[in-house]
Amino acid sequence: MTAPVPSFANDDQAAQHWLALLRSGTDDQKIQAREQLATIFERRRMFEEATDLLVSNARAGVQDADIFRWLARLYRAQGDEVTAMQAAAEAAKYVLVDMPPLTAPPPAPPEPIPGQPYAVQHRSSGTSGCLKLAVAMACLTVFGTLGLIIFGVALGTLSDARLVSQTPPVGSAPARVGKAEVNLGVRSFGFGSQGQARELLAVMDRQPGKNEYSITYDTGEDTVAFGCNFDTGVLARIHVSRTGRGSKETWRGSIVERLRSASGGGSLNDTPAGKGFVTREDL
């Protein structure tokens, strides 16, 4: 548990206090000391030193949306746009999966078409191989631009996806386990719900049976994460701007049906029971 931050006359006095804790404090005190020192260093435009402190905290187990948004801001201040984009994407994913469960079960899906398994059919749109860009949680390895391209090329092309069957009834399929994450690289600012839904359905097709699915991409103005969690019944879209500010949209229940509707030019609000509302909030 983080201790209250004491008051200091100035940054020099504060730095001396936190440096002392960093040398001889407990693990939790050292984490708090690095965070406070990073704040002081950023204020003094010592961006590299602040980054090193936050990376050490991440290695010590502090991994949440706040620290990755902070790292994105620091990398961008140093002119490292590639790593800033990776950190922003990681921040968006942490917000995406940190959703409370449904307070009530989602509406029952339509009956499945006999003999038709859950599947997504797609055809290649000819786009280049997708880039799987991520800041590694354990060590925050920094990739160069060329390395990112080579790392992602094996994932294959993205596609124009179309859901051709219904969700199987409860109990007819094995439990979903694990997650699938794909970074699409750079997309236009107006990529929109239709493109997002098609790409997410394509990931589901290529990696079936997962509990969590997410795609991320960068527009040059912000980083977007779009994904779902079948365990909680949540579909969400996150925007994280270049300044670290963000917004979140959340839909609950009828995940596949919403994606099918949006991918066909409809709305993510469409469910078998009618229109479902979206919840919006600032981050």
BATORLO-360383 format. One record per residue: residue in three letters; chain; x, y, z of N, C-alpha, C in turn; residue number from 1. Coordinates in steps of 0.2 Angstrom, whole numbers, m for minus. Example, Ala and Ser with C-alpha at 12.3 -4.5 7.8 and 13.67 -1.06 7.14 Angstrom:
  res  chain    n.X    n.Y    n.Z   ca.X   ca.Y   ca.Z    c.X    c.Y    c.Z    n
  ALA      A     66    m28     39     62    m22     39     66    m16     39    1
  SER      A     64    m11     35     68     m5     36     64      0     39    2
# end
This chain:
  res  chain    n.X    n.Y    n.Z   ca.X   ca.Y   ca.Z    c.X    c.Y    c.Z    n
  MET      A      4     m6      0      0      0      0      4      6      0    1
  THR      A      3     11     m4      7     17     m5      6     22      1    2
  ALA      A     11     24      4     11     28     10      9     35      8    3
  PRO      A      6     40     12      5     47     10     12     50      8    4
  VAL      A     11     55      4     17     58      2     18     64      7    5
  PRO      A     24     65     10     25     70     15     26     77     11    6
  SER      A     25     82     14     27     89     12     34     91     12    7
  PHE      A     36     94      7     43     97      7     44    104      5    8
  ALA      A     49    107      7     50    114      6     52    115     m2    9
  ASN      A     55    111     m5     57    111    m12     59    105    m15   10
  ASP      A     60    104    m21     62     98    m25     68     95    m22   11
  ASP      A     73     99    m20     80     96    m18     79     93    m11   12
  GLN      A     75     95     m7     73     92      0     69     85     m2   13
  ALA      A     65     86     m6     61     80     m8     65     74    m11   14
  ALA      A     69     76    m16     74     72    m19     78     68    m14   15
  GLN      A     81     72     m9     85     69     m4     81     63      0   16
  HIS      A     75     65      2     71     60      5     70     54      1   17
  TRP      A     68     55     m5     66     49     m9     72     45    m11   18
  LEU      A     78     48    m12     84     44    m13     86     40     m7   19
  ALA      A     85     43     m1     86     39      5     82     33      5   20
  LEU      A     76     33      4     71     28      3     73     23     m2   21
  LEU      A     75     25     m8     77     21    m13     83     17    m11   22
  ARG      A     88     19     m7     93     15     m5     92     10      1   23
  SER      A     87     12      5     87      8     11     79      6     13   24
  GLY      A     75      8      9     68      6     10     65     m1      8   25
  THR      A     59     m2     10     56     m9      8     55     m8      1   26
  ASP      A     53    m14     m2     51    m14     m9     46     m9    m11   27
  ASP      A     40     m9     m7     35     m4     m9     38      3     m8   28
  GLN      A     42      4     m3     44     11     m2     49     13     m8   29
  LYS      A     53      8    m11     57     10    m17     53     11    m23   30
  ILE      A     47      8    m24     43      9    m29     40     16    m29   31
  GLN      A     38     18    m23     35     25    m22     41     30    m23   32
  ALA      A     47     28    m21     52     33    m21     54     34    m29   33
  ARG      A     54     29    m33     55     30    m40     50     34    m43   34
  GLU      A     44     33    m41     38     37    m44     39     44    m43   35
  GLN      A     40     46    m36     41     53    m34     47     56    m37   36
  LEU      A     53     52    m38     59     55    m41     57     56    m49   37
  ALA      A     54     51    m52     52     52    m59     48     59    m60   38
  THR      A     43     60    m55     40     66    m56     44     72    m55   39
  ILE      A     49     72    m51     54     78    m50     58     78    m57   40
  PHE      A     60     73    m59     65     73    m65     61     75    m71   41
  GLU      A     55     73    m72     51     76    m78     50     83    m77   42
  ARG      A     48     86    m71     47     93    m70     54     97    m72   43
  ARG      A     59     94    m71     66     97    m73     68     95    m80   44
  ARG      A     64     92    m84     65     90    m91     71     85    m91   45
  MET      A     72     81    m86     77     75    m86     73     69    m88   46
  PHE      A     71     69    m94     66     64    m96     69     57    m96   47
  GLU      A     76     56    m98     79     49    m98     79     47    m91   48
  GLU      A     81     51    m87     82     48    m80     75     46    m77   49
  ALA      A     70     50    m79     63     48    m76     61     42    m80   50
  THR      A     62     41    m86     60     35    m89     64     29    m86   51
  ASP      A     70     29    m84     74     24    m81     70     22    m75   52
  LEU      A     68     26    m71     65     25    m65     58     21    m66   53
  LEU      A     54     23    m70     48     20    m72     49     13    m75   54
  VAL      A     54     12    m79     55      6    m81     57      1    m76   55
  SER      A     61      3    m71     63     m1    m65     57     m3    m61   56
  ASN      A     52      2    m60     45      0    m57     42     m5    m61   57
  ALA      A     42     m4    m67     38     m9    m71     41    m16    m71   58
  ARG      A     48    m16    m70     51    m23    m69     50    m26    m62   59
  ALA      A     48    m21    m57     46    m23    m51     39    m25    m50   60
  GLY      A     35    m25    m55     28    m27    m55     23    m22    m56   61
  VAL      A     25    m15    m57     20    m10    m57     18    m10    m65   62
  GLN      A     13    m13    m67     11    m13    m74      3    m11    m74   63
  ASP      A      2     m5    m76     m5     m3    m77     m5      2    m82   64
  ALA      A    m11      5    m83    m12     10    m89     m9     16    m87   65
  ASP      A     m9     18    m81     m5     25    m79      2     25    m80   66
  ILE      A      6     19    m78     13     19    m79     15     19    m87   67
  PHE      A     11     16    m91     12     16    m98     10     22   m102   68
  ARG      A      5     25    m99      3     32   m102      9     37   m100   69
  TRP      A     12     36    m94     17     41    m92     23     39    m96   70
  LEU      A     25     33    m97     31     31   m101     30     34   m109   71
  ALA      A     24     33   m111     22     36   m118     24     43   m118   72
  ARG      A     22     47   m113     23     54   m113     31     56   m113   73
  LEU      A     35     52   m109     42     53   m108     46     51   m114   74
  TYR      A     44     45   m117     47     43   m124     46     49   m129   75
  ARG      A     40     51   m129     38     56   m134     42     63   m133   76
  ALA      A     43     64   m127     47     70   m125     54     69   m127   77
  GLN      A     57     63   m128     64     62   m130     64     61   m138   78
  GLY      A     58     61   m141     58     61   m148     58     54   m151   79
  ASP      A     56     49   m146     56     42   m148     49     40   m149   80
  GLU      A     46     41   m155     39     40   m157     37     33   m157   81
  VAL      A     42     29   m160     40     22   m160     39     19   m153   82
  THR      A     43     20   m149     42     17   m142     36     20   m138   83
  ALA      A     35     27   m140     30     30   m137     23     27   m139   84
  MET      A     23     25   m146     17     22   m148     16     15   m145   85
  GLN      A     21     12   m144     21      5   m141     18      6   m134   86
  ALA      A     21     11   m130     19     12   m123     11     14   m123   87
  ALA      A      9     18   m127      2     20   m127     m2     15   m129   88
  ALA      A      0     10   m134     m4      4   m135     m5      0   m129   89
  GLU      A      1     m1   m125      1     m5   m119     m4     m2   m114   90
  ALA      A     m4      4   m113     m8      8   m109    m16      7   m111   91
  ALA      A    m17      7   m117    m24      6   m119    m26     m1   m118   92
  LYS      A    m22     m6   m119    m24    m13   m118    m25    m14   m110   93
  TYR      A    m21    m11   m106    m23    m12    m99    m29     m9    m97   94
  VAL      A    m31     m3   m100    m38      0    m98    m43     m5   m101   95
  LEU      A    m42     m8   m107    m47    m12   m110    m49    m18   m106   96
  VAL      A    m44    m21   m103    m45    m28   m100    m47    m27    m92   97
  ASP      A    m46    m20    m90    m48    m19    m83    m55    m17    m82   98
  MET      A    m60    m21    m84    m67    m20    m84    m71    m24    m79   99
  PRO      A    m75    m21    m76    m79    m25    m71    m84    m30    m75  100
  PRO      A    m86    m35    m71    m90    m40    m75    m97    m37    m75  101
  LEU      A   m101    m40    m80   m108    m39    m80   m112    m40    m74  102
  THR      A   m116    m35    m72   m120    m36    m66   m126    m40    m68  103
  ALA      A   m128    m41    m74   m133    m46    m76   m131    m49    m82  104
  PRO      A   m133    m55    m84   m131    m59    m90   m134    m55    m96  105
  PRO      A   m130    m56   m101   m132    m53   m108   m138    m56   m111  106
  PRO      A   m141    m53   m115   m147    m56   m119   m145    m62   m122  107
  ALA      A   m149    m67   m122   m148    m74   m125   m147    m73   m133  108
  PRO      A   m142    m76   m136   m141    m76   m143   m146    m79   m147  109
  PRO      A   m147    m78   m153   m151    m82   m157   m149    m89   m158  110
  GLU      A   m154    m93   m159   m152   m101   m160   m147   m101   m166  111
  PRO      A   m142   m106   m165   m138   m107   m170   m141   m110   m176  112
  ILE      A   m137   m109   m182   m140   m113   m188   m137   m120   m188  113
  PRO      A   m142   m125   m189   m139   m132   m188   m134   m134   m193  114
  GLY      A   m129   m137   m190   m123   m139   m194   m118   m134   m196  115
  GLN      A   m119   m128   m193   m114   m123   m195   m111   m121   m189  116
  PRO      A   m104   m122   m188   m100   m120   m183    m99   m113   m182  117
  TYR      A    m97   m111   m176    m95   m103   m176    m88   m102   m180  118
  ALA      A    m89    m98   m184    m83    m97   m189    m83    m90   m192  119
  VAL      A    m78    m87   m194    m78    m81   m198    m74    m83   m204  120
  GLN      A    m77    m81   m210    m74    m82   m217    m71    m75   m219  121
  HIS      A    m66    m75   m222    m63    m69   m224    m59    m70   m231  122
  ARG      A    m58    m64   m234    m53    m65   m240    m48    m59   m239  123
  SER      A    m42    m60   m242    m37    m56   m241    m38    m49   m244  124
  SER      A    m37    m44   m241    m38    m37   m244    m32    m34   m247  125
  GLY      A    m26    m38   m247    m20    m36   m250    m16    m32   m246  126
  THR      A    m18    m30   m240    m14    m26   m235     m8    m30   m233  127
  SER      A     m2    m26   m231      4    m29   m229      3    m32   m223  128
  GLY      A      8    m36   m221      8    m40   m214      7    m35   m209  129
  CYS      A      3    m37   m204      2    m33   m198      8    m33   m193  130
  LEU      A      8    m27   m190     14    m27   m185     12    m28   m178  131
  LYS      A     15    m32   m175     13    m34   m168     18    m29   m164  132
  LEU      A     16    m23   m162     20    m19   m158     18    m19   m151  133
  ALA      A     23    m20   m146     21    m20   m139     27    m19   m135  134
  VAL      A     26    m16   m129     31    m15   m124     31    m21   m120  135
  ALA      A     36    m25   m120     36    m31   m116     35    m30   m109  136
  MET      A     30    m33   m105     29    m31    m98     34    m32    m94  137
  ALA      A     38    m38    m95     43    m39    m90     49    m35    m90  138
  CYS      A     52    m33    m96     58    m30    m97     57    m24   m101  139
  LEU      A     52    m22   m104     51    m16   m108     56    m16   m114  140
  THR      A     57    m21   m117     62    m21   m123     60    m16   m128  141
  VAL      A     65    m12   m130     64     m7   m135     66    m10   m142  142
  PHE      A     61    m10   m147     63    m12   m153     64     m6   m158  143
  GLY      A     68     m7   m163     69     m2   m168     63     m3   m173  144
  THR      A     62      2   m177     57      1   m182     58     m5   m187  145
  LEU      A     64     m6   m189     65    m12   m193     64    m18   m190  146
  GLY      A     66    m19   m183     64    m25   m179     57    m26   m178  147
  LEU      A     53    m20   m178     46    m21   m177     43    m24   m183  148
  ILE      A     45    m22   m189     42    m25   m195     44    m32   m196  149
  ILE      A     50    m34   m194     52    m41   m195     48    m45   m190  150
  PHE      A     47    m42   m184     44    m46   m179     36    m47   m180  151
  GLY      A     33    m43   m184     26    m44   m185     24    m47   m192  152
  VAL      A     29    m48   m197     27    m50   m203     25    m57   m204  153
  ALA      A     27    m61   m199     24    m68   m199     17    m69   m197  154
  LEU      A     14    m64   m195      7    m64   m193      2    m64   m199  155
  GLY      A      4    m63   m205      0    m63   m210     m4    m57   m212  156
  THR      A     m8    m57   m217    m12    m52   m219    m19    m51   m215  157
  LEU      A    m21    m45   m215    m28    m44   m212    m33    m45   m217  158
  SER      A    m39    m44   m215    m44    m46   m220    m51    m43   m219  159
  ASP      A    m55    m44   m224    m62    m41   m224    m66    m47   m222  160
  ALA      A    m68    m46   m215    m71    m52   m212    m78    m52   m212  161
  ARG      A    m82    m58   m212    m89    m58   m212    m91    m64   m208  162
  LEU      A    m95    m63   m202    m97    m68   m198   m103    m72   m202  163
  VAL      A   m102    m78   m203   m107    m82   m206   m111    m87   m202  164
  SER      A   m110    m87   m196   m115    m91   m192   m116    m88   m185  165
  GLN      A   m120    m91   m181   m122    m88   m175   m118    m91   m169  166
  THR      A   m118    m87   m163   m115    m89   m157   m117    m96   m155  167
  PRO      A   m113   m101   m154   m116   m108   m151   m119   m107   m145  168
  PRO      A   m124   m111   m143   m128   m111   m137   m123   m113   m131  169
  VAL      A   m125   m110   m125   m121   m111   m119   m120   m118   m118  170
  GLY      A   m114   m120   m116   m112   m127   m115   m110   m132   m121  171
  SER      A   m111   m129   m127   m109   m133   m133   m102   m132   m135  172
  ALA      A    m98   m128   m132    m91   m127   m134    m87   m127   m128  173
  PRO      A    m80   m128   m129    m76   m128   m123    m75   m121   m120  174
  ALA      A    m73   m121   m114    m72   m114   m111    m67   m110   m114  175
  ARG      A    m68   m104   m115    m63   m100   m118    m57    m98   m114  176
  VAL      A    m51    m99   m116    m45    m98   m112    m40    m94   m116  177
  GLY      A    m36    m89   m113    m31    m85   m115    m33    m79   m119  178
  LYS      A    m29    m76   m122    m30    m70   m126    m26    m69   m132  179
  ALA      A    m29    m65   m137    m25    m64   m143    m25    m57   m144  180
  GLU      A    m19    m54   m146    m18    m47   m147    m14    m46   m153  181
  VAL      A    m17    m41   m157    m13    m40   m164    m13    m32   m164  182
  ASN      A     m7    m30   m166     m6    m22   m168     m6    m22   m175  183
  LEU      A    m11    m17   m177    m12    m16   m185     m7    m11   m187  184
  GLY      A     m2     m8   m183      2     m3   m186     m1      4   m186  185
  VAL      A     m1      7   m192     m4     13   m193    m10     13   m197  186
  ARG      A    m15     16   m195    m21     16   m199    m24     23   m199  187
  SER      A    m28     25   m204    m31     32   m204    m35     34   m198  188
  PHE      A    m36     40   m197    m39     43   m192    m47     40   m192  189
  GLY      A    m49     40   m198    m56     38   m199    m57     30   m200  190
  PHE      A    m53     26   m198    m53     19   m198    m60     16   m196  191
  GLY      A    m63     19   m191    m70     18   m189    m72     11   m186  192
  SER      A    m78     11   m184    m81      5   m181    m81     m1   m186  193
  GLN      A    m83      0   m192    m83     m5   m197    m76     m9   m198  194
  GLY      A    m71     m5   m199    m65     m8   m200    m62    m11   m193  195
  GLN      A    m64     m8   m188    m62    m11   m181    m65    m18   m180  196
  ALA      A    m72    m18   m182    m76    m24   m181    m73    m30   m185  197
  ARG      A    m72    m28   m192    m70    m33   m196    m63    m36   m194  198
  GLU      A    m58    m32   m192    m52    m34   m190    m52    m38   m184  199
  LEU      A    m56    m36   m179    m57    m40   m173    m60    m47   m174  200
  LEU      A    m65    m47   m179    m68    m54   m181    m63    m58   m184  201
  ALA      A    m58    m55   m188    m53    m59   m192    m48    m62   m187  202
  VAL      A    m47    m58   m182    m42    m61   m176    m46    m67   m173  203
  MET      A    m52    m66   m172    m56    m72   m169    m56    m78   m173  204
  ASP      A    m56    m77   m180    m56    m82   m184    m49    m86   m184  205
  ARG      A    m44    m82   m184    m37    m85   m185    m35    m88   m178  206
  GLN      A    m38    m86   m172    m36    m88   m166    m42    m90   m162  207
  PRO      A    m46    m95   m164    m52    m96   m160    m51    m99   m153  208
  GLY      A    m57    m98   m149    m57   m101   m142    m54    m97   m137  209
  LYS      A    m52    m91   m139    m49    m86   m133    m54    m83   m130  210
  ASN      A    m52    m81   m123    m57    m77   m119    m57    m69   m121  211
  GLU      A    m50    m67   m122    m50    m60   m124    m47    m59   m131  212
  TYR      A    m49    m54   m134    m47    m52   m141    m46    m44   m141  213
  SER      A    m40    m42   m144    m39    m35   m144    m35    m33   m151  214
  ILE      A    m37    m28   m154    m32    m25   m159    m30    m18   m157  215
  THR      A    m24    m16   m159    m22     m9   m157    m19     m6   m164  216
  TYR      A    m20      1   m164    m16      4   m170    m15     11   m168  217
  ASP      A    m11     14   m172     m9     21   m171    m12     26   m177  218
  THR      A    m15     31   m176    m17     36   m181    m12     42   m183  219
  GLY      A     m7     42   m178     m3     48   m179     m5     54   m174  220
  GLU      A    m12     54   m172    m14     58   m167    m16     55   m160  221
  ASP      A    m18     48   m161    m19     44   m155    m18     37   m156  222
  THR      A    m18     33   m151    m17     26   m151    m24     23   m149  223
  VAL      A    m26     18   m153    m33     15   m152    m32      8   m150  224
  ALA      A    m36      6   m145    m37     m1   m144    m44     m3   m144  225
  PHE      A    m46     m9   m147    m53    m11   m148    m53    m18   m146  226
  GLY      A    m57    m20   m142    m57    m28   m140    m63    m30   m136  227
  CYS      A    m62    m36   m134    m68    m39   m130    m65    m44   m125  228
  ASN      A    m69    m45   m120    m68    m50   m115    m74    m54   m114  229
  PHE      A    m74    m61   m116    m80    m65   m116    m82    m67   m109  230
  ASP      A    m78    m67   m104    m79    m69    m98    m83    m63    m94  231
  THR      A    m82    m57    m95    m85    m52    m92    m91    m49    m97  232
  GLY      A    m91    m51   m103    m96    m49   m108    m95    m42   m110  233
  VAL      A    m89    m39   m110    m88    m32   m112    m84    m32   m118  234
  LEU      A    m86    m27   m122    m83    m24   m128    m81    m17   m127  235
  ALA      A    m75    m15   m129    m73     m8   m127    m68     m6   m132  236
  ARG      A    m68      1   m133    m64      5   m137    m60     10   m133  237
  ILE      A    m54     10   m133    m50     15   m130    m46     20   m134  238
  HIS      A    m46     26   m133    m42     31   m137    m37     34   m132  239
  VAL      A    m30     34   m133    m25     37   m129    m22     42   m134  240
  SER      A    m22     49   m132    m19     54   m136    m12     54   m135  241
  ARG      A     m9     58   m140     m1     59   m139      1     63   m132  242
  THR      A     m4     66   m129     m3     69   m123     m4     64   m117  243
  GLY      A     m6     58   m118     m7     54   m113    m15     54   m110  244
  ARG      A    m19     59   m113    m26     59   m111    m29     53   m115  245
  GLY      A    m35     51   m113    m39     46   m116    m46     46   m115  246
  SER      A    m50     42   m119    m57     41   m118    m58     33   m118  247
  LYS      A    m64     31   m116    m66     24   m116    m73     24   m118  248
  GLU      A    m75     19   m122    m82     18   m124    m83     10   m122  249
  THR      A    m88      9   m119    m90      2   m117    m97      0   m119  250
  TRP      A    m97     m7   m121   m103    m10   m123   m103    m16   m119  251
  ARG      A   m109    m18   m117   m110    m24   m112   m115    m29   m116  252
  GLY      A   m112    m35   m116   m117    m41   m119   m117    m41   m126  253
  SER      A   m119    m47   m129   m120    m48   m136   m114    m46   m141  254
  ILE      A   m108    m48   m138   m102    m46   m142   m101    m48   m149  255
  VAL      A   m103    m54   m151   m102    m56   m158   m107    m53   m162  256
  GLU      A   m113    m52   m159   m119    m49   m163   m117    m42   m165  257
  ARG      A   m114    m38   m160   m113    m31   m161   m107    m31   m166  258
  LEU      A   m102    m35   m166    m97    m35   m171    m99    m36   m178  259
  ARG      A   m104    m41   m178   m107    m43   m185   m110    m37   m188  260
  SER      A   m114    m34   m184   m118    m28   m186   m113    m23   m188  261
  ALA      A   m108    m21   m184   m104    m15   m186   m100    m17   m192  262
  SER      A    m97    m23   m193    m93    m25   m199    m97    m25   m205  263
  GLY      A   m104    m26   m205   m108    m25   m211   m111    m18   m212  264
  GLY      A   m108    m13   m208   m110     m6   m210   m115     m4   m205  265
  GLY      A   m117     m8   m200   m122     m6   m195   m119     m3   m189  266
  SER      A   m121     m4   m183   m119     m1   m177   m117     m6   m172  267
  LEU      A   m112     m4   m167   m110     m8   m162   m116     m8   m156  268
  ASN      A   m120     m3   m157   m126     m3   m152   m131     m8   m154  269
  ASP      A   m131    m12   m160   m136    m17   m162   m135    m23   m158  270
  THR      A   m141    m26   m155   m141    m32   m152   m147    m36   m154  271
  PRO      A   m147    m42   m152   m153    m46   m154   m160    m43   m150  272
  ALA      A   m159    m40   m145   m164    m38   m141   m166    m30   m142  273
  GLY      A   m162    m28   m147   m163    m21   m149   m157    m16   m148  274
  LYS      A   m158    m10   m148   m152     m6   m147   m149     m6   m140  275
  GLY      A   m143     m7   m139   m139     m7   m133   m135     m1   m132  276
  PHE      A   m135      3   m126   m132      9   m126   m125      8   m124  277
  VAL      A   m121     13   m126   m114     14   m125   m112     18   m119  278
  THR      A   m107     16   m115   m105     20   m110    m99     24   m111  279
  ARG      A    m98     30   m111    m92     34   m112    m90     38   m106  280
  GLU      A    m83     38   m106    m80     41   m100    m73     43   m102  281
  ASP      A    m70     49    m99    m63     51   m100    m59     47    m95  282
  LEU      A    m53     46    m98    m48     43    m94    m43     48    m90  283
# end
